């Protein structure tokens, strides 16, 4: 059974080196044991998703430039995600404020080719205020 993602949850990109916390800005009414539940619209870089350490995608202009300067030796650079859309809901009929909830099996694509996925949902139970 898939768990709701909440405040305290983490995600990671396939081209990143570290997980990043997920921050909730879309709603504050549906709470879990750790805080507000996340919806698929909580997908903005910086506001909802932090950096993933170092990026190794050559589609990232910074990585491509650093790799070219190093004569073709892959040179990872700081990873600030560039989400290509919102999270893809796996339970689109479970809504929070009219928006599909984010569950641990949801995915999102990065414009640099990586896939962003949930590493830790952040909670086990859900309740409504």
N, C-alpha and C positions, 0 to 999 in steps of 0.2 A: 504494500500500500504506500502510495506517495505521500510525503509529508509537506505541509505548508511551509514556505520559507518566511522567516520573520527577522526582525531586528536581531542582530547577532549572527546572521547567516553569512556565509562566504561563497565566493565564486572564483573561477580561474579560467584563463584563456589557454588554448593549446600551444600558443607561441610565447606565453608569459612564464616567468619563473616562480612567482609567488601568488598565493591567493589574496583576494581583496575583500573587504567587508561590503555588504549590501546595506544601503541606507534607504529608509522608507520616507517618501515625500508625497505619495499619492493619496494616503488616507491615514486617519488616526483613531478610527472607531472600532474596527475589528482587531481585537487583541489576542495574542498568544501568551504562553507562559513567560516569554522574554520581552514582549513588547508588540508593537503593531505588525500585522501581517503585510507581506509585500504583494503588490499586483504586478501584472506584466508591463504596466506603464512606468515602473521604477527602473528605467533602463538608460538614464542619461549618464554619460561619462562625467566624473567629478561630483555631481550632485547625488547620484545613486551608486555608482561603481567607481572605486578608486583604481590606482595604477596596479599593474600586475608584476612589479619588479622590472625585469629586463625583457625586451621583445626580441625575438629572433626571426621575425618574418621579413623576407626581402621585399615584400609589398609595402612595408613601412618605409617611407622616404628617408627617415633618419638612419635606419639600419642599412638601407641600400647605399647611402652616401658614405657611411662609415666603413662598410665592407669594400666599396670601390677604393676608398682611400687606403685601405689595408691590403691592396692588391689581391682582392678576392677572398681573403680570409674572413669568414663570418664574424661580424663584430656587433653583438647585441647592444641595443640602446634602451633608454628608459621607456617603459611600456605604459602609455596612457591609452586606454581602449577607445576605439571609435565604433560604437555600436551601429550596425546596419539594420535599423528598425527596432522593434521591441522584442521582448522575450516571446518565444513560440509556445503558446499554452498547450499543455497536454490534457488539461481538464477544463475546457472552455465553458462548460455549463456551471462551474462553481464560481460565482461572482462575488466580488467585494465592492460595494458602491457602484455596481454596473460594469466593473472591469474584471476580467478573468484573474483569478488568484495565481500567484507564482508558486509552483510546486518544485520539489527537488529534482524532478526529471525534465524540467524545461531547459531549453537551449536558446542561445542568441548568437548571431554571427557578428564578427568584427569586420570592418571594412578592409582590414589588412589580411583577411583570409582565415583567421583563427575562429574557433568555436568556443564560446563562453558557456560554461556549465556550472552548476551548483556543486560545491564540495561539501558544505555543511549547511543543513537547513536552518539551524539555530533554535529549534524547539521540537516538541513532540505533541503538544495539545493545542487546541484552538477553542476560543470562546468569544461570544459577541457581547459588547457593552450595551 
